[in-house]
């Protein structure tokens, strides 16, 4: 699903340049749950942003499902992200005065899904993540774990090839965090998704299929 070769990312220039990634090679098989593990500053978020087409590498190449993405135009990268990639953020990034159902429907509209089917598709996605009975609640009426489940439903509702999650359990207690990663495991097995998540929590390592450890911008 993902093949990265020699990926570097440098921020700034000259003596003040920061080398966030230094020649990363990465292979992610389709239909697997993969973790990018490392401490803060190791390059995890930089790499997930590159894989999610939110940024471009300074050097190297990235292919998603056989398609080279590093040379695509901004418009083509936006299109790829909207239709084929689901993004999950640490901060949930939900619209506060929309219900869970409305948040997922909104995400579907942004992806270009047909509006006539959006409610039915959103309801199905929320049912998949165990929120069928809470889908009409707004974010401030939901627990942290429930808000993250809404964010996951929004990310998977348009049936992406790839889901990328940046520290999805960082704001949750350890028990709820394990439940969220357990949900990822179920989605991989039942829905055939490919999920890549960043984490610094060693408790998550037993649930995932593969682990890449990053340290100072290098996979070690």
N, C-alpha and C positions, 0 to 999 in steps of 0.2 A: 504493500500500500504506500509506503514511504521509502524513498532511497535518497539519502543525502551524502554527498561526496565533497570532502575538503572544504566544508563550510566555515567561513570566518566572518566575524562581524566586529568592525572597529568603529568606535564612537569618538569623534574629535580628530584632531590632526596634530602632527609634530610631537613635541615632548609631552603634551597633555593628552595624547591619544589613549583610549582605553580599549584593550583587546578583550572583548566580552566572550568571543568564541575563537578558537585557534585550530582550524582544520578538523572539524568534526565529521566523522563518518558514521552513518546511522542507517539501519535497515529495520523496518517495522512490517512484519507479515500481516496480511489481511485477516480480519476476524480474531484479533488478539487484544489483550489488555496489557499495555506497556507503561512502565513508570520511568520517568526521568528523575533521578534522585540526586540530591546535593544540597549543601548548605546555602544560605543566602549569599548571593554574589557569585555563585558557581557558573552561571550562564543558563540556567533552566528556563527562565522566563524569556530570555532573548531567543533561545532556540524554539520555544513553543510559538512565539510571535512570528518567527520566520516560517515555520511549518504551516501556520494558519494564514499566511499571506498578508499579515498585518505589517510586515517589514520586509526588507530585501537584504540578502547577504552582501557583504563587501566583496567576497570572492567565494567560489565553489558553486555547486549545483544542487537543486532539490527537485525531485520528481514525485508526484502524487498519482498513484494508480497508473503509472507508466507515462504520465504527461509531465514534461519539463516545465516548471513554473517560473524559474528565475528570469526568463527572458520575456515573460508575458507583459502586456501593457497594463496600466493601472485599471482600466476598464475590464479587461479580461480577468485580472486577479480578483476584482470585486465580484464579478459574475461567478467565478469558481467558488469563492467563499460563501456567497449567498446560497448557492444551489447544492454544494457538495461537502461543505465543512460545517460542523456544529461547534460553537465556542461556548465554554463554561468558565466563568470568572470567579475568583475568590470572593468578590464583593456581591455576588448574585446579579447585580445590575438589573433589577426588576423596576418597572414603572410603578411608583408607590401607590397611586390611586386607581390602578387597574387590578381587577381580580386575577387570580392565577390563570383562569381560563382566558381572560382578555390579554394577559401578558403573552401567552403562547400563541393566541390568534394574531397578535401584533407581529410577533416574530415570523409567523407564516406569511403575512402580507409583505414583510420586508424581503422574504426569500422569493417572492413572486408566485406563491401558490395560489390556485383558484379560490376566490373569496367565497364562492358558494359552498365549498366543502371545508372551509377553514375551521368552523366550529366543531364539526364531527371529528376532524383530524386532531384538533387540539384536545378534545375530550379523550380520545384514544391514547394520546401521548401521556396525558395526566394519569389515566388509569394504569398505564404501564409502570409508572413510577410510584404507584400506590396512593394517589391523591384524588381519587374519584369523588370522595365525600367532602373534600376540602377545596375543590377547584373554584368555588365562588367566593372564597375569602381573599381579602387583600393582603399584601405582604406583612403589614404591621399586625395582622391578626394571626400570622403563622409563626411557628418556631423557626429557628435557624435552619434546622434540617429540612423542614417543609419548604422553606424558601429555596434552598438549594435544589430540592426535587422539582420545583417549578422551573428553575433555571435549566435543569437537565431535560425536562419535558420540552421546553422551548428549543433546546439545542438539537433534539432528535426528531421533532415533529415533522420536519420537511424531508426526512429519510436521507440524511447525508451519508456519504461514503466513510467519512472520518469525523471523529469527535475529539476535540482537544480541550483539556481541562487544566487550568493553571491554578495550582494549590486549592483544589475544590473543597478540601476539608480543613483548611487552616483556621477558619473562624468557628469551627465546631468542636465540641468536646470529643474525646477519643471514642466513646461508644457510638455517637451519631456519625462520626467520621468513618468508622468501620462499616456502618450500615450503608453509607453512601457508596463506598468502594465495593461493598457487596452487591449493591444495585448495579454498578458498572459491570461487575462480573456476570450478573444475570442478563443484562442487555447484550453483552458480547455473545453469550451462549444461545439466547433465545432469538435475538434479532440480527445476529451476524455483524454487529458493528465492529469497527476498529477504533479503539479508544487509547489515546496517549495522554497521560496525566503527569504533572509535576508534583513532587512531594519531598518533604524532608523527614517524614515520619517512618521509622523502620517497621512499625506494626503493619504497614500496608504491603510490605514486600512479599508476604506469604500468599496474598490473594492474587497478585498479578502474574502474567505469563512470562514476561521478560523485564529486566531492570537494566537501565543504563545509568551508571554513576558518573556525574560530572564534578570536576574539581578545577577551579581556575580556568574555565573555558575549554577544558579537554575532557573527553570521555576516558575514564581510567578503569 
